[in-house]
C-alpha cells in the first residue's frame, strides 16, 4: 500500500514536470517566432537606411559634378 502511494506521488510529480516542460516548449517557440519577426523588422529598417544613404551619396555626387561644371565655366581652378 505504501509503495503504491509512493508510485502515485512520483507519477503525479512526473506528470506535472511534463506539463511544465510542455508549457516551456510552447513559450520558447512563441518567443523564437517573436524574435525572428523582430530581426526581420530590423533587417528591413537597415535596408531602408542603406537605400537612403545610397540615394544621398548619389545626390551629393550629382551636386559635386554640377559645381565642377560651374567652376569650369567660370574659370575657377581647384
N, C-alpha and C positions, 0 to 999 in steps of 0.2 A: 504494500500500500504506500509506504514512504517512498519507495523507488518510483512508483507511478507518479506521485506528486512532484518529485524532483524532475522526472522526464517531462511532465506537463509544463512545469515552470521554465525549463530550458527551452522547450519547443516554443513556448509563448514569447520568450525573450528573442529567440532566433527569428520568429515571425515579425516582431516589432523592428528588429535590426534590418531585416529585409525590406520592410516598408520604408524605413528611414533612408536606406540606400537607394530605393526606387525614387523617392521624392528628391533626393540629392541629384540623382542622374537626370531627372526631368528638369530640375532647376539649372543644372550645368548646361544642358542642351539649350535651354532658353537663353542663358547668358551668352553662350557661344554665338547663337544667332544674332543677338543684340550687338555684340562686339563686332561681328562680321559686317553687320549693317552700318555701324559707325565708321569702320575702316573704309567702307565703300563711299560714305559721305565725305570723309577726309580726302580720299583719292580724287573725288570729283571736284572738291574745292581746290586742291593743288593743281589739277589740270586747268581749271578756270584761271587761277592766278598765273600759271605758266603762259597761258594764252594771252592774258593781259600784258604781261611783261614782254612777250614777243612782239605784240602789236605796238607797244610803247617804243621798243627798240627800233622797230621798222619806221615808225613816225619820226623818231629822232634822226635816223639815217636820212630820211627824205628832207627834213629841215636842214640838216648839215649840207646836203648836196645843193639845195636851193641857195643857202648862204654862200657856198663856194661859187656858185654861178653868178650871184650878185657881185661878189668880190672881184671876180674876173672881169665883169662888165665895167666895174668902177676902177679897175686897175690896181686893186689892193692886193699886195703880195703878203704871203704868210711867212 
